[in-house]
Amino acid sequence: EVLMDITRIYPSWPQVKVFVKSLLKNQRPMLRRNKPMQFPEVAALVDSIHHGFGGWLNTECSNLKGRLSQMEDHGTGRVLLSDFYAAGLNGSWQFQESIAYMKELGSLDESEPSVPRVIIPNWVQGRSNCIGHTESYDTCCISECEPLLAHVEQAIGAPAATPQEVAAIVAALPSGSVPTRETLPSLLLNRLHFIAAQHEGLVPIYGRLFAQWMHHAYPRECPYPHLAGTTKPTNIFDYEQDKALLPVAAISEMQGIVTRKRRREAPVNSAPWAPQEEIFAPPGIEAPSVLGWAALHSLAALAALTTALLGLARTAVAAARRVARPGVGKEKQQSLAGSSSSGRGIEPEPATGKRR
């Protein structure tokens, strides 16, 4: 039953099969011989799939980001919710999360209540785009912000730096959508000094304000850091189970947002700036030893290897159970099934959930 419904549950399944077959081509001698494979050989095959799948999945994540960037609202790293739902209604089955679910994910910007917007990096890197879920492991989109933060961290070599030092490093640091700059915009410089004024002239790079500043410097790569306790990100299955609510919006809800008229003279809404600081790692905390980190990484790799396939199976089975419910709507649209990392279908009301 799961195999029969897998393409409807996760429309990119045919592309996954092509990816797996391409990896197995390198193991043809092992697969063609006429004797059973030993456990180490099977483990090596699974390990090669596990290590390659994240990179393959991220190409789909990049496609999603690109499509959202085409709808971006004046360079803010945000997409009008009306445009987001319009794409969903027109065949892009990826863009269907309900308002309530996106609030918990932290991917919805309601700083201007009359003009809600979807935050591109928060949505792309959100739990709704993770697959292969288990209690301890998810396969999610790779953060484009982490390499940027790592570069800043390495260049500074300390938990804090002056605004001038931070500005020089970031101005010379390009991203996938932001080029190298000779100097940063005055607004970014002023906000660096605002952060430093709260910390004796230095900018802590492990604080919420600096993470927020990075979001403004790289609005399509770095997620907006909500205040602690204001969001509760969960995957689609846990959300449906815990809340007894569907994670996707009803057709009528999406249509109502799309048809809502905006004043032509409405001002351009920039990304919000919340002045509250939260220090996640105060200066002075000693780092764990290199041996400790190596052990942690080894344990993480072992856990990932043993749970990856179990997670994919759990995702498929859970979704298949919902597909089999009486009263579930018609087949979802699949016009863009080959270009995203997480499938969920448009169906007649009531919506049946974002599916893999």
C-alpha positions in Angstrom: 0.0 0.0 0.0 2.8 2.4 0.9 4.6 1.7 -2.4 1.4 2.2 -4.3 0.8 5.6 -2.7 4.5 6.8 -2.4 4.4 9.1 -5.4 1.3 10.7 -4.1 2.7 11.0 -0.6 6.2 12.2 -1.8 6.0 13.3 -5.5 9.8 13.5 -5.8 10.1 9.7 -5.2 11.0 9.0 -8.8 13.9 11.4 -8.5 15.0 9.7 -5.3 15.0 6.3 -7.1 17.2 7.8 -9.9 19.6 9.2 -7.2 19.9 5.8 -5.4 20.4 3.9 -8.7 23.2 6.3 -9.7 25.0 5.6 -6.4 24.6 1.8 -6.8 26.2 1.9 -10.2 29.6 2.1 -8.5 28.7 -1.2 -6.7 27.8 -3.2 -9.7 30.4 -6.0 -9.2 29.2 -6.5 -5.7 25.5 -6.5 -6.7 25.9 -8.8 -9.7 27.7 -11.7 -8.1 25.7 -14.8 -7.4 26.0 -15.0 -3.6 24.4 -13.2 -0.6 26.0 -9.9 0.4 27.6 -9.8 3.8 26.5 -7.3 6.5 29.5 -5.0 6.1 28.8 -4.7 2.3 25.2 -3.9 2.9 26.2 -1.3 5.5 28.6 0.2 3.1 25.8 0.6 0.5 23.4 2.2 3.0 26.2 4.4 4.3 26.9 5.7 0.7 23.2 6.5 0.2 23.0 8.2 3.6 26.1 10.4 3.0 25.0 11.4 -0.5 21.3 12.0 0.2 21.7 15.2 2.1 23.5 16.8 -0.8 21.0 15.6 -3.3 18.1 16.8 -1.1 19.7 20.2 -0.8 19.5 20.8 -4.6 15.8 20.6 -4.2 16.0 23.0 -1.2 17.9 25.4 -3.5 15.1 25.1 -6.1 12.5 26.0 -3.4 14.6 29.0 -2.3 15.0 30.2 -5.9 11.2 30.0 -6.5 10.5 32.0 -3.4 13.2 34.5 -4.2 11.4 35.2 -7.5 8.3 36.2 -5.5 10.3 38.2 -2.9 8.8 41.4 -1.4 11.3 44.2 -2.2 14.5 42.4 -1.1 13.3 41.7 2.4 13.8 38.0 2.4 10.0 37.6 2.6 7.2 36.6 0.3 3.7 38.0 0.7 1.4 35.3 2.1 -1.0 36.1 -0.7 1.7 35.3 -3.3 2.8 32.2 -1.4 -0.8 30.8 -1.4 -1.3 31.9 -5.0 1.6 29.7 -6.1 0.1 26.9 -4.0 -3.2 27.2 -5.7 -1.6 27.2 -9.1 0.1 23.9 -8.7 3.1 24.5 -6.4 2.0 21.9 -3.8 4.9 22.8 -1.6 3.4 26.1 -0.5 0.4 25.2 1.5 1.2 25.4 5.2 -1.6 26.8 7.4 -1.1 30.2 9.1 -1.3 28.4 12.5 1.4 25.9 11.6 3.7 28.6 10.1 3.4 30.6 13.3 4.7 27.7 15.3 7.4 27.1 12.7 8.6 30.7 13.0 8.3 31.1 9.2 5.5 33.7 9.3 6.2 37.5 9.8 3.1 39.2 11.2 4.9 42.4 12.2 2.4 44.1 9.9 -0.8 42.1 10.7 -2.6 43.2 7.6 0.2 42.1 5.3 1.5 38.7 6.6 4.7 37.4 4.9 6.6 34.2 4.7 10.2 34.4 5.8 12.2 32.7 3.1 15.2 31.2 5.1 12.9 30.3 8.1 10.5 28.4 5.8 13.2 26.7 3.6 15.2 25.5 6.7 12.0 24.8 8.7 10.9 21.5 10.0 8.1 21.2 7.5 10.7 20.5 4.8 12.4 17.7 6.7 11.9 14.1 5.7 12.9 10.7 7.1 11.8 11.7 10.6 12.5 9.7 13.8 12.6 10.8 17.4 16.3 11.6 17.1 17.0 12.3 13.5 15.6 14.3 10.6 16.9 15.0 7.0 16.5 18.7 6.5 17.6 21.5 4.2 21.2 22.5 4.8 21.6 25.9 6.4 23.2 28.5 4.2 23.8 30.7 7.2 26.0 28.3 9.1 29.0 28.7 6.8 28.7 32.5 6.9 28.6 32.4 10.7 31.5 30.0 10.8 33.6 32.4 8.6 32.8 35.3 10.9 33.7 33.2 14.0 37.0 32.1 12.5 37.9 35.5 11.3 37.2 37.1 14.7 38.7 34.3 16.8 36.8 35.5 19.9 33.3 35.5 21.3 32.9 39.3 20.6 34.4 42.0 18.4 34.1 45.7 17.7 31.5 46.9 15.2 34.3 48.0 12.9 35.8 44.5 12.9 32.5 42.8 12.3 31.6 45.2 9.5 34.8 44.7 7.6 34.5 40.9 7.8 30.9 40.8 6.6 31.4 43.4 3.9 33.9 41.1 2.3 31.9 38.0 2.8 29.5 37.1 -0.2 26.6 34.6 0.0 24.6 32.9 -2.7 22.5 36.1 -3.1 24.5 38.9 -1.6 27.7 40.0 -3.4 30.9 41.4 -1.8 30.5 45.0 -0.7 33.0 47.7 -0.2 31.0 49.0 2.7 27.8 48.0 4.4 24.7 50.1 4.3 24.4 52.8 7.0 21.4 51.0 8.6 23.4 47.8 9.2 26.3 49.9 10.6 24.1 51.8 12.9 22.5 48.5 14.2 26.0 47.1 14.9 26.7 50.1 17.0 23.4 49.6 18.7 24.3 46.1 19.7 27.8 47.1 20.9 26.3 49.9 23.1 24.6 47.2 25.1 27.8 45.2 25.6 30.5 47.6 26.6 31.4 48.4 23.0 31.6 44.9 21.6 29.3 42.8 19.5 28.7 39.3 20.9 28.5 36.9 18.0 26.6 34.3 20.0 23.6 36.6 20.9 20.2 37.0 19.4 20.8 40.5 18.3 23.8 39.5 16.2 21.8 36.6 14.6 19.1 39.1 13.8 21.7 41.4 12.3 23.0 38.6 10.1 19.4 38.0 8.9 19.3 41.7 7.8 22.7 41.4 6.2 21.8 38.1 4.4 18.0 38.0 4.3 17.7 35.0 2.1 20.2 32.8 3.8 20.1 33.6 7.6 16.8 32.9 9.4 15.1 35.5 11.6 15.7 34.6 15.3 12.4 34.9 17.1 12.4 35.5 20.8 12.8 32.4 22.9 9.5 30.7 23.7 7.5 32.4 20.9 7.8 29.5 18.4 7.6 25.7 18.7 8.9 24.1 15.5 7.7 20.6 14.9 7.4 18.4 11.8 4.1 17.9 10.0 3.3 14.5 11.6 4.0 15.6 15.2 2.1 18.8 14.7 -1.0 16.9 13.4 -0.7 14.4 16.2 -0.1 16.8 19.1 -2.5 19.6 17.9 -5.1 17.4 16.2 -4.9 20.0 13.4 -3.9 19.7 9.8 -0.7 21.5 8.9 -1.9 22.7 5.5 -4.4 25.4 4.8 -7.9 24.7 3.5 -8.5 25.8 -0.1 -11.0 28.4 1.0 -8.4 29.9 3.5 -5.8 30.2 0.8 -8.3 31.7 -1.7 -9.4 34.2 0.9 -5.8 35.4 1.4 -5.1 35.5 -2.3 -8.2 37.6 -3.1 -7.7 40.1 -0.3 -7.1 43.5 -1.9 -4.1 45.7 -0.9 -4.1 49.4 -1.2 -1.9 50.5 -4.1 -0.3 53.2 -2.0 0.6 50.7 0.7 4.1 51.3 1.9 6.9 48.8 1.4 7.4 46.8 4.6 11.0 46.1 5.6 12.1 43.3 7.8 11.4 43.9 11.5 14.0 44.7 14.1 13.3 43.6 17.7 15.7 45.2 20.2 15.6 42.4 22.8 18.9 40.6 23.4 19.3 37.0 24.4 22.9 35.7 24.9 23.1 32.0 24.1 26.7 31.5 25.0 28.2 34.3 27.3 31.9 35.0 26.9 34.1 33.0 29.2 32.6 29.6 28.8 35.3 27.1 28.0 35.0 25.0 24.9 34.9 21.2 25.1 38.1 19.3 24.2 38.8 18.2 20.7 38.5 14.6 21.8 35.0 15.4 23.2 33.9 16.8 19.9 35.3 13.9 18.0 33.3 11.5 20.2 30.1 13.5 19.8 30.5 13.6 16.0 31.1 9.8 15.8 28.0 9.1 17.9 26.0 11.5 15.7 27.2 9.7 12.5 26.4 6.3 14.0 22.9 7.4 15.0 22.3 9.0 11.5 23.3 5.8 9.8 21.1 3.5 11.8 18.0 5.7 11.7 17.9 7.2 8.2 16.0 4.4 6.5 13.8 3.8 9.5 12.9 7.5 9.4 12.0 7.4 5.7 9.8 4.3 6.4 8.1 6.0 9.3 7.4 9.1 7.1 5.9 7.0 4.4 3.8 4.8 6.6 2.4 7.7 8.6 1.4 9.5 5.5 -0.1 6.4 3.9 -2.3 6.0 6.9 -3.7 9.5 6.4 -4.1 8.8 2.7 -6.2 5.7 3.6 -8.6 7.7 5.8 -12.2 7.7 4.7 -13.3 10.9 3.2 -9.9 12.1 2.1 -10.1 14.2 -1.0 -8.9 13.6 -4.6 -5.4 13.2 -5.9 -3.2 16.2 -5.4 -1.7 18.2 -8.1 1.8 17.1 -9.1 2.8 19.5 -11.8 6.1 20.5 -10.2 6.9 17.2 -8.4 10.5 17.1 -9.6 11.7 20.4 -8.2 11.2 20.3 -4.5 12.3 18.4 -1.4 9.0 18.0 0.4 5.7 17.1 -1.1 2.2 18.0 0.0 -0.8 18.2 -2.2 -3.6 20.5 -2.9 -6.9 18.8 -2.3 -10.5 19.8 -2.0 -11.6 20.9 1.5 -10.8 19.7 4.0 -7.1 19.7 3.3 -5.5 16.4 4.2 -2.0 17.4 5.3 1.4 18.1 3.8 2.7 14.8 2.5 6.0 13.2 1.8 
